[in-house]
Amino acid sequence: MADPKREELSVQQRRAVLVAVVLPEQEASELHPLDELKGLVKTAGVEVVGTLTQHRKRPDLKTYLGKGKVEELEMLVKMQDAELVIFDNNLTPAQGRNLESALDVVIVDRSELILDIFNTHARTYEAKLQVELAQLLYQRTRLKRMWTHLSRIEGGIGSKGPGEQQLETDRRLIDKRVSELKRKLKVVEKRRARMVSARDDQMTVSLVGYTNAGKSTLMNTVTGAGVLVADQLFATLDTRTRRWNVPHCGDVLLSDTVGFIRDLPHNLVASFKSTLEEVRNADLLLHVVDGTHVDAEQHIATVNEVLKEIGVDGSEAILVLNKIDAIHDRSVYDVLRLAHPEAISVSAAEGTGLAALAERVAERLGDGYLDAEVETYVGNGRLLAYLAAHADVTETDYSQESRVTVSCRIPRRFLHGVEGDDTNVALLNGYAPPADANGFSIDEPIAIEENEFTAQ
């Protein structure tokens, strides 16, 4: 049987059968094995015409599925006239080739699907470079089943032997392009590193979380950033940074980053390391979780694993349980709150709980806020601008002698900038945020009345 043609990686507008092989470590999930894959293919623009699942202790070495399931899948593909079979598992190159030979359709595994989605959503120069690099590294080991033109090229005048295989030519071309992309990304990384280091005098906070947890909505609500918000996976690939005025803390820089997902391709994580530089250098992480999702605990674990892979300790992040306005099953939320009593519950869409979140952020960033009175001359624009940018100014008092006294709360780390000739600083008591803000307790779950949700 001839291998199916794979002229391109794109899966958009194609008819597909979805397949999931459920292994023992995945049995604990309360979701249907194909639920997340359906969300991915919806984002990719695929038409689903059939599904197939199998529970196995271990994958089949040749085809991942068992022999009987491969035959069942072949019948389903023919009956539905499918063009693709998309696996919710990562296949080896050999398994992909064997399945394509047996089914005579294109086989797409989880990694390839995610790469295709990233390729579709990449908008900036940096994101396009990162995605192309990840795709080429993925393709390199799969060239034999990627295209059908891999015939042997005859040598020209003066050549010896049967000539070079097209496979070897393509591999050499990929290696050349990979080297070129890496060089370009190094330039981008240096530029980003300079940009990040230039923010040393600013408090920085980064949003991290599972894809579609509501990070962009949260950023829009607290900063008015206007970041794209869509009910789909990986709507945001590019890092956006905006100013967020945090009470008792002043302006901080808030960054929205790419969402994570289970089994995120390692090549993709490696390619996006420069984008995730914001995460590594942040003073504080806000780990946003969809508090209504039945697999929220698995999502938390997945995000922490990816953070560990890029060298970040996720245990120090503030856990933010989002979407409490959309709770349908109270038990899911209650179990999550019981497991994470320190978490802050919010609704980014409706603005609920954001005051409590801001207070917790101020507390964590402050590391010992100080109340201070800074006296200087009115013409000291540099110092007055510094206080406006880094402190929470509560009062400004102008005297008759061209002097001004600024009462403010300022983090210890920024106190070194409050100095200079003809400037007096009086430190008062340290600052500790209140235990309650805007009616919501920081350490206790938000009470939800029975009539505020509908049980499933």
C-alpha positions in Angstrom: 0.0 0.0 0.0 1.4 3.4 -1.0 2.2 5.9 1.7 -0.3 8.8 1.9 1.0 12.2 0.7 2.0 14.7 3.3 2.8 17.8 1.3 2.2 20.0 4.4 1.6 19.9 8.1 -1.6 21.9 8.1 -4.7 20.2 9.4 -7.2 23.0 8.9 -10.6 22.2 7.3 -9.8 18.4 7.0 -12.0 15.5 8.1 -10.5 13.6 11.0 -11.0 10.6 13.3 -9.7 11.2 16.9 -7.9 8.4 18.7 -6.8 8.2 22.3 -4.9 5.3 24.0 -5.5 5.7 27.7 -2.5 4.4 29.8 -2.7 3.6 33.6 -1.3 7.0 34.6 -4.1 8.8 32.8 -6.9 6.7 34.4 -7.4 9.1 37.3 -8.7 11.9 35.1 -12.5 12.5 35.4 -12.7 13.8 31.9 -13.5 11.7 28.8 -10.1 10.8 27.2 -10.8 12.8 24.1 -12.2 16.0 25.7 -9.0 17.9 25.6 -8.1 16.7 22.1 -11.5 17.9 20.9 -10.7 21.3 22.2 -7.3 21.2 20.4 -8.8 20.2 17.0 -11.6 22.8 17.4 -8.9 25.4 17.8 -7.1 23.9 14.7 -10.2 24.1 12.6 -10.6 20.3 12.1 -13.9 18.6 11.3 -14.3 15.6 13.6 -16.1 12.6 11.9 -15.4 9.8 14.3 -13.7 8.8 17.6 -11.9 5.8 19.0 -10.5 5.0 22.4 -8.6 2.1 23.9 -7.3 1.4 27.4 -3.9 -0.4 27.5 -1.3 -1.1 30.1 1.4 -0.1 27.6 1.5 1.1 24.0 2.0 -1.4 21.2 5.6 -1.0 20.0 4.6 -1.1 16.3 1.3 0.8 16.1 0.6 2.1 19.6 -2.9 0.7 19.3 -3.6 -3.1 19.5 -3.9 -5.1 16.2 -7.7 -5.4 16.6 -8.1 -1.7 17.2 -6.1 -0.8 14.1 -8.5 -2.9 12.0 -11.5 -1.2 13.7 -9.9 2.2 13.0 -9.3 1.3 9.4 -13.0 0.5 9.0 -14.0 3.7 10.7 -11.7 5.8 8.5 -13.1 4.2 5.3 -16.7 4.5 6.5 -16.3 8.2 7.4 -14.1 9.0 4.4 -11.6 10.6 6.8 -8.4 12.4 5.6 -6.6 12.4 9.0 -6.3 10.3 12.1 -5.3 12.4 15.0 -3.9 10.7 18.1 -4.0 12.2 21.6 -0.6 10.5 22.2 2.9 11.1 21.0 3.9 8.5 18.5 7.4 7.4 17.5 8.4 7.9 13.8 8.1 4.1 13.3 4.7 3.9 14.8 3.5 6.8 12.6 4.9 5.1 9.5 3.3 1.8 10.3 -0.1 3.3 11.0 0.0 5.4 7.7 0.9 2.2 5.8 -1.9 0.3 7.4 -4.6 2.9 7.1 -3.5 4.8 4.0 -4.3 8.2 5.6 -2.2 10.9 7.2 -1.4 10.2 10.9 -1.0 13.2 13.2 0.1 12.8 16.8 -0.5 15.2 19.7 2.8 17.1 19.3 2.3 17.7 15.6 -1.3 19.0 16.2 0.0 21.4 18.9 2.8 22.6 16.6 0.2 23.2 13.9 -1.9 25.3 16.2 1.1 27.3 17.3 2.0 27.9 13.7 -1.5 29.2 13.0 -1.5 31.6 16.0 2.0 32.9 15.7 1.8 36.6 14.8 5.1 38.3 15.8 8.5 37.8 14.2 9.8 36.1 17.3 6.9 33.7 17.7 7.2 32.7 14.0 10.9 31.9 14.4 10.2 29.8 17.5 7.4 27.8 16.0 9.3 27.1 12.8 12.3 25.9 14.7 10.2 23.6 16.8 8.4 22.2 13.7 11.7 21.5 11.9 13.2 19.7 14.9 10.0 17.6 15.0 10.1 16.9 11.3 13.7 15.9 11.1 13.2 12.5 12.6 10.1 11.9 10.5 11.2 12.7 7.0 10.5 9.3 5.6 6.8 9.7 6.2 6.5 13.4 5.7 6.8 13.4 1.9 6.6 11.0 -1.0 9.4 12.4 -3.2 12.3 10.8 -1.3 13.7 9.0 -4.3 17.4 8.5 -4.9 19.1 11.3 -7.0 21.5 10.1 -9.7 24.9 11.6 -9.6 26.1 14.0 -12.3 29.3 14.0 -14.4 32.3 12.9 -12.3 30.1 11.5 -9.4 30.6 8.1 -8.0 28.0 5.6 -6.7 24.2 5.7 -7.0 24.0 9.3 -5.8 22.6 11.0 -2.7 19.2 10.1 -1.4 16.6 12.9 -1.4 16.2 12.1 2.3 19.7 13.1 3.0 19.3 16.3 1.0 16.2 17.3 2.9 17.9 16.5 6.2 20.8 18.7 5.3 18.5 21.5 4.2 16.6 21.2 7.5 19.9 21.3 9.5 20.9 24.4 7.6 17.6 26.2 8.3 17.7 25.1 12.0 21.2 26.7 12.3 19.9 29.9 10.7 16.8 30.1 12.9 18.9 29.5 16.0 21.2 32.4 15.0 18.2 34.7 14.5 16.7 33.7 17.8 19.9 34.4 19.6 19.7 38.0 18.4 16.1 38.2 19.6 17.1 36.6 22.9 19.8 39.2 23.5 17.4 42.0 22.7 14.8 40.5 25.1 17.4 40.0 27.8 18.4 43.7 27.5 14.7 44.7 27.7 14.1 42.5 30.7 17.3 43.7 32.5 16.3 47.3 31.8 13.3 46.7 34.1 15.5 46.0 37.2 14.1 49.1 38.8 10.5 47.9 38.3 8.5 45.2 40.2 7.6 42.5 37.7 4.7 39.9 37.9 4.1 37.2 35.3 0.9 35.3 34.7 1.3 31.5 34.1 -1.2 28.8 33.8 -2.8 26.0 31.7 -4.1 27.2 28.4 -7.6 28.8 28.5 -7.4 29.3 32.2 -8.3 33.0 31.8 -4.9 34.7 32.1 -5.5 37.2 29.3 -9.0 38.1 30.7 -7.4 38.7 34.1 -4.7 40.9 32.5 -7.3 42.9 30.6 -9.4 43.4 33.7 -6.6 44.7 35.9 -4.6 46.7 33.3 -7.0 47.4 30.4 -4.4 45.8 28.1 -6.7 44.8 25.3 -5.0 41.4 24.9 -6.8 39.0 22.6 -9.3 36.9 24.6 -10.9 33.8 23.0 -12.6 30.7 24.2 -10.0 28.4 22.6 -6.7 26.8 23.5 -3.4 28.8 22.8 -5.2 32.1 21.9 -2.1 34.0 23.2 1.4 33.0 22.1 3.2 36.3 22.4 4.2 37.8 25.7 2.5 41.1 26.5 3.6 43.4 29.3 1.5 46.2 30.8 1.5 48.4 33.9 -0.7 47.4 36.8 -1.3 49.8 39.7 -1.4 47.7 42.8 -2.7 49.4 46.0 0.0 50.1 48.6 2.6 49.0 46.0 2.4 51.4 43.1 2.9 50.4 39.5 4.2 47.0 38.7 4.8 45.4 35.3 2.4 42.5 34.6 3.2 40.0 31.8 0.9 37.6 30.1 2.7 34.5 28.8 1.9 31.5 26.5 -0.4 28.9 28.2 0.9 25.4 29.0 -0.7 22.1 28.3 -0.2 18.4 29.1 2.6 16.8 26.9 3.7 20.1 25.5 6.4 19.2 22.9 9.9 19.6 24.4 11.1 21.3 21.2 8.4 23.9 21.6 9.3 24.5 25.2 13.0 24.9 24.2 12.1 27.2 21.3 10.0 29.4 23.5 12.6 29.8 26.3 13.4 33.4 25.2 9.7 34.3 25.4 9.5 32.7 28.9 12.4 34.9 30.0 9.8 37.1 31.5 8.7 34.2 33.8 12.3 33.4 34.9 13.0 37.0 35.8 9.7 37.9 37.4 9.6 39.0 41.1 6.3 37.1 41.5 4.3 34.5 39.5 0.5 34.4 39.5 -0.5 30.8 38.6 -4.0 31.1 37.1 -6.2 28.0 37.3 -9.7 27.4 35.9 -11.4 26.7 39.2 -14.4 25.1 37.5 -12.4 22.4 35.7 -12.6 18.9 37.0 -9.0 18.3 36.0 -7.7 21.5 37.8 -5.3 19.5 40.0 -3.7 17.9 36.9 -3.5 21.3 35.2 -1.6 22.7 38.3 0.8 19.8 38.2 1.4 20.2 34.5 2.2 23.9 34.8 4.6 23.2 37.6 6.3 20.6 35.5 6.8 22.9 32.6 8.0 25.7 35.0 10.6 23.2 36.4 11.7 22.4 32.8 12.6 26.1 32.3 14.3 26.4 35.7 11.5 28.1 37.7 10.2 27.0 41.1 6.4 27.1 40.8 5.8 26.5 44.5 6.4 30.2 45.3 3.6 31.4 42.9 0.3 32.8 44.1 -2.4 30.3 43.1 -5.4 32.1 41.5 -8.6 30.1 41.1 -10.4 31.8 38.3 -13.9 31.6 36.8 -15.8 31.4 40.1 -18.7 33.1 38.3 -19.1 30.0 36.1 -19.2 27.3 38.8 -21.7 24.6 37.9 -20.5 21.9 40.3 -19.8 23.3 43.7 -18.0 20.1 44.8 -15.2 20.7 42.3 -14.5 24.1 43.6 -14.8 23.1 47.3 -12.3 20.2 46.9 -9.9 22.5 45.1 -10.2 25.1 47.9 -9.7 22.5 50.5 -6.5 21.3 48.8 -5.2 24.9 48.3 -6.5 27.0 51.2 -3.9 29.7 50.5 -5.3 30.3 46.9 -7.1 33.5 45.9 -10.5 33.0 44.3 -11.5 35.5 41.5 -13.7 36.0 38.5 -11.5 37.9 36.0 -14.6 38.4 33.8 -16.7 40.1 36.5 -13.9 41.6 38.7 -14.8 39.6 41.8 -12.0 39.0 44.3 -9.4 41.2 42.5 -9.0 43.5 45.5 -8.0 40.5 47.6 -5.6 39.4 44.8 -4.0 42.9 44.7 -3.5 42.9 48.5 -1.8 39.5 48.3 0.4 40.7 45.5 1.3 43.8 47.5 2.1 41.7 50.5 4.4 39.3 48.6 6.1 41.9 46.5 6.7 44.2 49.4 8.9 41.9 51.5 8.6 44.6 54.2 6.9 47.7 53.0 7.9 50.9 54.7 5.9 54.0 55.5 8.0 57.0 54.7 7.9 60.7 54.6 10.3 62.2 52.0 11.1 65.9 52.1 12.8 67.5 49.2 12.7 70.7 47.2 9.9 71.1 44.7 12.3 71.2 41.7 13.6 67.7 42.3 11.6 66.2 39.5 13.7 63.1 39.3 12.9 62.0 42.9 9.2 63.0 42.6 8.9 60.9 39.4 10.7 58.0 41.1 8.3 58.0 44.0 5.3 58.2 41.7 6.6 55.2 39.8 7.7 53.0 42.7 5.7 54.0 45.7 2.1 54.3 46.7 1.9 58.1 47.4 -0.8 58.9 49.9 -0.2 62.6 50.5 1.8 65.5 49.0 2.3 68.6 51.1 3.8 71.8 49.7 5.3 74.3 52.2 6.1 78.0 52.0 9.9 77.5 51.5 9.6 75.7 48.1 9.7 72.4 49.9 7.5 69.4 49.4 6.8 66.4 51.8 5.6 63.2 50.2 4.0 60.6 52.4 4.2 57.2 50.8 4.5 53.4 51.2 7.5 52.1 49.4 9.1 48.6 49.1 12.5 48.2 50.8 14.1 47.3 47.5 13.3 50.8 46.1 14.4 52.7 49.1 18.0 53.1 47.7 16.6 55.4 45.0 15.2 57.9 47.6 18.5 59.8 48.2 20.3 62.9 47.1 21.4 66.3 48.3 18.8 68.4 50.2 16.5 65.4 50.7 15.4 64.1 54.1 13.8 60.7 54.6 11.8 59.7 57.7 10.9 56.0 58.0 7.8 55.2 59.9 6.3 51.8 60.8 6.5 48.8 58.4 3.4 47.9 56.4 1.4 44.7 56.6 -1.6 44.3 54.3 -5.0 43.8 56.0 -6.3 40.3 56.3 -9.5 41.2 54.5 -10.1 43.3 51.4 -13.3 44.4 49.7 -15.3 42.0 51.8 -13.5 38.9 50.8 -11.2 37.0 53.2 -7.7 36.3 51.7 -7.3 33.0 53.5 -10.9 31.7 53.4 -13.0 30.5 50.4 -15.4 32.9 48.9 -18.9 32.0 50.0 -21.1 31.0 47.1 -24.9 30.9 47.7 -26.7 27.9 46.4 -28.7 30.0 44.0 -25.6 31.3 42.3 -24.9 28.1 40.4 -26.7 25.3 38.9 -25.7 21.8 39.8 -25.1 19.4 37.0 
